[in-house]
Amino acid sequence: MQNFNNPALEQLIQKSITDGASDIHLSSGTFPALRIHGDLNYIQDFGEFSRESLEAFVNDILTPEQLEKFKRTGDLDFAFTYETQRFRGSLYREMHGVSLTFRLVPSVIKSIDELGLPEILKTISGRHRGLFLATGPTGHGKSSTLAAIISEINHQRKAHIVTIEDPIEYIHTPAQSVIHQREVGNDTENFASGIRHVLRQDPDVIMIGEMRDLETISAAITAAETGHLVFGTLHTQDASQSIERIVDVFPPHQQNQIRLQLAYTLIGVCSQQLIPTAKVKGRVCATEILITTSAIRASIREGKTSSIRNSLMTGMNFGMHTMEQELARLYKTGKITKATAKDFAYDQGEIDRLLSQGL
């Protein structure tokens, strides 16, 4: 647990918790800003933070090893706990000095039901092998979704779960399962190295915080091929784009082989966005769910992205739905406005068609 020597910073952190903020932004010479329900607002009550006060805060919060890495690279991702609140931090230099962004990680891991996520994710958590992806923009709940799935496994199965994160966000307490959480930079060199070594540690479930490069994606597919249940995240928009993103990471001469491996290992994709609600100030999670059926496996092998989209649109019997179908449902149930549904749709023609039908 961290202790700070700056009362204003402690008060700001307390305010962010009280006000339900998701993020805190601190920069030299400007007012701090809080993101609440998706909106970013300056908080002038605390005044402007000086370059010196932020650098003192950085010296307070970082270990000597982290401080040395930041001085060397100018960027650092880290996590810390203040009282009972967990934070994920990003520290970087810009023209006026140091800047920090803190993401508040909920102290309680919400369940799949509490997050309003599709029931099919409980079925996914019961699988014993394969690759499942959570995708979407930064700050739209991918980590919360994976934490909920890992928590479901932890409470329902006697499994060995290993997470590889940068940094560790949600802290899991073992229930039915044995859980080990490893942090890139502290406990393992990088994601790819962590995955390769974890295969020797008798894992049943592997959660990868971010599949950001060829080595990590290749190691994740290998882990799924060798009989493990693997979860990971990608910063991609929709489900079919996520498949193309994985394939495109590899050199052209390897792409046909990767399509074959992906067709064999991929369980499905949950693409998600946090959407402003219509009545109460807040956000609701809208998802697109792809489940890898035999038709989708064939489309992946053949590189037919448009066919994947068609299977997704007609796959409700398998637990699938498109983002547009989900947005139309949220509009019909009064949770979001029509304008919001159109703003967040991936396919404007499809959302217009669904809204004109009343769903």
Secondary structure as the mmCIF struct_conf table of DSSP 4:
data_model
#
loop_
_struct_conf.conf_type_id
_struct_conf.id
_struct_conf.beg_label_comp_id
_struct_conf.beg_label_asym_id
_struct_conf.beg_label_seq_id
_struct_conf.end_label_comp_id
_struct_conf.end_label_asym_id
_struct_conf.end_label_seq_id
BEND BEND1 ASN A 5 ASN A 5
HELX_RH_AL_P HELX_RH_AL_P1 PRO A 7 THR A 18
TURN_TY1_P TURN_TY1_P1 ASP A 19 GLY A 20
BEND BEND2 SER A 22 SER A 22
STRN STRN1 ASP A 23 SER A 27
TURN_TY1_P TURN_TY1_P2 SER A 28 GLY A 29
BEND BEND3 THR A 30 THR A 30
STRN STRN2 ALA A 33 ILE A 36
TURN_TY1_P TURN_TY1_P3 HIS A 37 GLY A 38
STRN STRN3 ASP A 39 TYR A 42
HELX_RH_3T_P HELX_RH_3T_P1 GLN A 44 PHE A 46
HELX_LH_PP_P HELX_LH_PP_P1 GLU A 48 SER A 50
HELX_RH_AL_P HELX_RH_AL_P2 ARG A 51 ILE A 61
BEND BEND4 LEU A 62 LEU A 62
HELX_RH_AL_P HELX_RH_AL_P3 PRO A 64 THR A 73
BEND BEND5 GLY A 74 GLY A 74
STRN STRN4 ASP A 75 TYR A 82
TURN_TY1_P TURN_TY1_P4 GLU A 83 THR A 84
STRN STRN5 GLN A 85 GLU A 94
TURN_TY1_P TURN_TY1_P5 MET A 95 HIS A 96
STRN STRN6 GLY A 97 VAL A 105
HELX_LH_PP_P HELX_LH_PP_P2 PRO A 106 PRO A 106
BEND BEND6 SER A 107 VAL A 108
TURN_TY1_P TURN_TY1_P6 ILE A 112 GLY A 116
TURN_TY1_P TURN_TY1_P7 GLU A 119 GLU A 119
HELX_RH_AL_P HELX_RH_AL_P4 ILE A 120 SER A 125
TURN_TY1_P TURN_TY1_P8 GLY A 126 GLY A 126
BEND BEND7 ARG A 129 ARG A 129
STRN STRN7 GLY A 130 THR A 135
BEND BEND8 PRO A 137 PRO A 137
TURN_TY1_P TURN_TY1_P9 THR A 138 GLY A 139
BEND BEND9 HIS A 140 GLY A 141
HELX_RH_AL_P HELX_RH_AL_P5 LYS A 142 GLN A 156
STRN STRN8 HIS A 160 GLU A 165
BEND BEND10 ASP A 166 PRO A 167
BEND BEND11 TYR A 170 TYR A 170
HELX_LH_PP_P HELX_LH_PP_P3 ILE A 171 PRO A 174
BEND BEND12 ALA A 175 SER A 177
STRN STRN9 VAL A 178 GLU A 183
STRN STRN10 VAL A 184 VAL A 184
TURN_TY1_P TURN_TY1_P10 GLY A 185 ASP A 187
STRN STRN11 THR A 188 THR A 188
BEND BEND13 GLU A 189 GLU A 189
HELX_RH_AL_P HELX_RH_AL_P6 PHE A 191 VAL A 198
TURN_TY1_P TURN_TY1_P11 LEU A 199 ARG A 200
BEND BEND14 GLN A 201 GLN A 201
BEND BEND15 ASP A 204 ASP A 204
STRN STRN12 VAL A 205 ILE A 208
BEND BEND16 GLY A 209 GLY A 209
BEND BEND17 ASP A 213 ASP A 213
HELX_RH_AL_P HELX_RH_AL_P7 LEU A 214 GLU A 225
TURN_TY1_P TURN_TY1_P12 THR A 226 GLY A 227
STRN STRN13 LEU A 229 LEU A 234
BEND BEND18 GLN A 237 ASP A 238
HELX_RH_AL_P HELX_RH_AL_P8 ALA A 239 VAL A 249
BEND BEND19 PHE A 250 PHE A 250
HELX_RH_AL_P HELX_RH_AL_P9 PRO A 252 THR A 265
STRN STRN14 LEU A 266 PRO A 276
BEND BEND20 ALA A 278 GLY A 282
STRN STRN15 ARG A 283 ILE A 291
HELX_RH_AL_P HELX_RH_AL_P10 SER A 294 GLU A 302
TURN_TY1_P TURN_TY1_P13 GLY A 303 GLY A 303
HELX_RH_AL_P HELX_RH_AL_P11 THR A 305 MET A 313
TURN_TY1_P TURN_TY1_P14 THR A 314 THR A 314
HELX_RH_3T_P HELX_RH_3T_P2 MET A 316 PHE A 318
TURN_TY1_P TURN_TY1_P15 GLY A 319 GLY A 319
STRN STRN16 HIS A 321 HIS A 321
HELX_RH_AL_P HELX_RH_AL_P12 MET A 323 LYS A 332
TURN_TY1_P TURN_TY1_P16 THR A 333 GLY A 334
BEND BEND21 LYS A 335 ILE A 336
HELX_RH_AL_P HELX_RH_AL_P13 LYS A 338 PHE A 344
BEND BEND22 TYR A 346 TYR A 346
HELX_RH_AL_P HELX_RH_AL_P14 GLN A 348 SER A 356
TURN_TY1_P TURN_TY1_P17 GLN A 357 GLY A 358
#
